[in-house]
């Protein structure tokens, strides 16, 4: 009784491993040009620079006196 269950378990395990290996082969070998194109697009997006507005306002003490102001320095 247990030997039949073990054989079924082993067969299912091997089938799942074969499916995983086939999927990995599909992703890494068959779809290689698609993923290379995606990598190039991502590299181009990351290399762009953009300026971010960093104005934060004035820092005051408890009496309302200015401690620090935000001045852009370029």
C-alpha positions as CSV (number, residue, x, y, z in Angstrom):
1,X,0.0,0.0,0.0
2,X,2.7,2.5,0.9
3,X,4.9,1.4,-2.0
4,X,2.2,2.5,-4.4
5,X,1.9,5.9,-2.7
6,X,5.6,6.3,-2.8
7,X,5.7,5.5,-6.5
8,X,3.0,8.0,-7.2
9,X,4.7,10.6,-5.1
10,X,8.0,10.1,-7.0
11,X,6.3,10.2,-10.4
12,X,4.6,13.4,-9.5
13,X,7.8,14.9,-8.2
14,X,9.7,14.0,-11.3
15,X,6.9,15.4,-13.5
16,X,6.9,18.7,-11.6
17,X,10.7,18.9,-11.9
18,X,10.5,18.3,-15.7
19,X,7.8,21.0,-16.0
20,X,10.1,23.5,-14.1
21,X,13.1,22.7,-16.2
22,X,11.1,23.1,-19.4
23,X,9.8,26.5,-18.2
24,X,13.3,27.6,-17.3
25,X,14.5,26.5,-20.7
26,X,11.7,28.4,-22.4
27,X,12.5,31.6,-20.5
28,X,16.2,31.5,-20.8
29,X,16.7,30.1,-24.3
30,X,13.5,30.7,-26.4
31,X,12.6,34.1,-25.1
32,X,16.2,35.4,-24.9
33,X,15.8,38.3,-27.5
34,X,12.7,39.6,-25.7
35,X,14.4,39.8,-22.3
36,X,17.6,41.3,-23.7
37,X,15.4,44.1,-25.3
38,X,13.8,44.6,-21.9
39,X,17.2,45.0,-20.2
40,X,18.2,47.6,-22.7
41,X,15.0,49.6,-22.2
42,X,15.5,49.5,-18.4
43,X,19.1,50.6,-18.7
44,X,18.1,53.6,-20.8
45,X,15.4,54.5,-18.3
46,X,17.8,54.4,-15.4
47,X,20.4,56.5,-17.1
48,X,18.1,59.5,-17.5
49,X,18.5,62.2,-14.9
50,X,15.7,64.5,-13.8
51,X,15.7,67.5,-11.5
52,X,13.5,67.3,-8.4
53,X,12.1,70.4,-6.8
54,X,13.4,70.4,-3.2
55,X,11.8,73.4,-1.6
56,X,10.8,72.4,1.9
57,X,9.9,75.7,3.5
58,X,11.2,77.6,6.5
59,X,12.2,76.1,9.9
60,X,10.9,78.2,12.8
61,X,11.6,78.0,16.5
62,X,8.8,77.9,19.1
63,X,8.5,81.7,19.1
64,X,8.2,81.9,15.4
65,X,11.7,83.2,14.6
66,X,13.3,81.9,11.4
67,X,16.0,79.3,12.1
68,X,16.7,78.2,8.5
69,X,15.4,79.0,5.1
70,X,15.4,77.0,1.9
71,X,17.5,78.7,-0.8
72,X,18.3,76.9,-4.0
73,X,22.1,76.7,-4.6
74,X,23.3,76.0,-8.1
